[in-house]
Amino acid sequence: MENYRSTCIKCGKPIPLGANFCQYCSAAQSFESRSTVTMPLEPLDHPYNETIQPNLISSTGLFFKNLTNTSKRLGRADYWWSVGGVSLIGLFIGIFGLFTLGHLPDWTQLSSYSIATWAVLVPPVLLILTLILGLITAEIRRLHDSGRSGKTWLLNLLIPFGGILLAVILCEPSKQRHNPYIP
């Protein structure tokens, strides 16, 4: 379905058909010089990203900003950059954990650990659990951007090799038309 619009005689931007003044430059429009062009009624599918130029730092910051939010959308570039940033953070936590675990006494005697030992062990574990929760919510926001329900995430759990299918879905472009998750 097409929406017929005019173009401004001064700035050339599209204005509603029959408008007396341009809403952009306020130029008066004369009926003789108006030209009509067809404009699509709905926006074309184009990539959606919340950050202006997605990169490792800004997208990872966006990841932590919306750590528990599942009601928004997350563009493809922002998602993959944030996955890279979170993977690097997880790598550093894992390396720290390996060095820490190498200096601990036997695992069978957990009751003999001191408070200082537990203070070193618990924060990295809590941080890893937080990152896992954040990755799940980021995947749900990414599914919303591609026009799918967050329940699609359950493919990971319900079918064999569902993680591979979910990864393919997460690679799909943004869906702007008929997306129920666009406010």
HELIX and SHEET records of a PDB file:
HELIX    1   1 LEU A   56  LYS A   65  1                                  10    
HELIX    2   2 ARG A   76  GLY A  102  1                                  27    
HELIX    3   3 TRP A  107  SER A  112  5                                   6    
HELIX    4   4 ILE A  115  ASP A  145  1                                  31    
HELIX    5   5 GLY A  150  LEU A  154  5                                   5    
HELIX    6   6 LEU A  155  LEU A  158  1                                   4    
HELIX    7   7 GLY A  162  LEU A  170  1                                   9    
SHEET    1   A 3 PRO A  14  PRO A  16  0                                        
SHEET    2   A 3 GLU A   2  THR A   7 -1                                        
SHEET    3   A 3 THR A  36  PRO A  40 -1                                        
END                                                                             
